[in-house]
């Protein structure tokens, strides 16, 4: 299908590294990592976007959006 793709890893600081290892093994770009944070979980549960309360994520999500929009070569295509 030749569709660009990448991965966003949520709760990166808990659990194991299997997702990260898999992505590296398969040459899948990791576009963003979001650490586990009780405040983020609380915001999710209330339906509040994290960027609304945690302004430090605004830049990361903006960069992610720009990357996806421009496809700066970070995406891979399924063979």
C-alpha positions as CSV (number, residue, x, y, z in Angstrom):
1,X,0.0,0.0,0.0
2,X,3.1,2.2,0.3
3,X,1.6,4.3,3.1
4,X,4.0,6.3,5.3
5,X,3.9,5.3,9.0
6,X,5.6,5.8,12.3
7,X,5.0,5.1,16.0
8,X,4.2,7.3,19.1
9,X,5.1,5.5,22.3
10,X,2.9,6.3,25.3
11,X,4.0,5.7,28.9
12,X,7.6,5.2,27.8
13,X,9.0,5.1,31.4
14,X,7.0,2.1,32.6
15,X,7.1,-1.5,31.4
16,X,9.8,-2.9,29.2
17,X,11.5,-1.8,26.1
18,X,9.9,-4.3,23.7
19,X,8.1,-1.7,21.6
20,X,11.2,0.4,21.2
21,X,13.3,-2.7,20.3
22,X,10.7,-3.9,17.8
23,X,10.7,-0.5,16.1
24,X,14.4,-0.4,15.9
25,X,14.6,-4.0,14.6
26,X,12.0,-3.2,11.9
27,X,13.4,0.2,11.1
28,X,10.1,1.9,12.1
29,X,10.6,5.5,13.1
30,X,9.6,6.6,16.6
31,X,8.0,9.9,16.1
32,X,7.4,10.8,19.8
33,X,7.7,9.4,23.3
34,X,5.2,10.4,26.0
35,X,6.3,9.3,29.5
36,X,3.8,8.0,32.1
37,X,2.5,10.9,34.1
38,X,-0.4,10.8,36.6
39,X,-1.4,14.3,35.6
40,X,-1.6,13.3,31.9
41,X,-3.8,10.3,32.9
42,X,-6.1,12.6,34.9
43,X,-6.4,14.9,31.9
44,X,-7.1,12.1,29.5
45,X,-9.8,10.8,31.9
46,X,-11.5,14.2,31.9
47,X,-11.2,14.6,28.1
48,X,-8.8,17.5,28.4
49,X,-6.0,17.7,25.8
50,X,-2.6,17.5,27.5
51,X,-1.4,20.6,25.7
52,X,-4.2,22.6,27.3
53,X,-2.8,22.0,30.8
54,X,0.8,21.0,30.1
55,X,2.1,23.7,27.8
56,X,5.5,22.0,27.5
57,X,4.0,19.4,25.2
58,X,2.8,22.1,22.7
59,X,6.2,22.2,21.0
60,X,6.5,18.4,20.7
61,X,3.1,18.0,19.2
62,X,3.7,21.0,16.8
63,X,6.9,19.3,15.6
64,X,5.1,16.0,15.2
65,X,2.4,17.7,13.2
66,X,5.0,19.5,11.0
67,X,6.9,16.2,10.5
68,X,3.7,14.3,9.5
69,X,2.5,17.1,7.3
70,X,5.8,17.5,5.4
71,X,6.9,13.8,5.5
72,X,10.5,14.9,6.0
73,X,11.8,11.5,5.2
74,X,11.3,10.1,8.6
75,X,8.5,7.8,7.6
76,X,9.0,4.4,6.1
77,X,7.0,2.8,3.4
78,X,5.7,-0.8,3.7
79,X,7.4,-2.9,1.0
